[in-house]
Amino acid sequence: MINVVIVALIFGYSGWTIYRHVQKGKQGACAGCDKGKSCSAASMDSPLSCCSTPVNNKK
């Protein structure tokens, strides 16, 4: 009986982890990242920014 409970917990956690991964993937790279607020690449001033518009609009 305990084996059934352990297997159910493993499959449940695996399913939840896959679901969470897919949901974060739909948000995009920086939005889905846990370090989005402290990451220097996610800041608007960074040339490696995840935003879709370029920061420097030199003409």
C-alpha positions, 0 to 999 in steps of 0.5 A: 500500500505504501508503494502505491502512495509513493508512486502516486506522489512521484507521478503527481510531483512530476506532472506538476513540475512539467505543468509549471515548466510549460506555463513559465515557457509560455511567459517568455524567457525573462518573465518565466525566470525566477531571477527576473527582478534581480538579473542584470540582463533583464534590466531595461538598460542592459544590451542583453535585455529581454525586451523586444524594443531596442534601448538605443535608438541611434539614427 
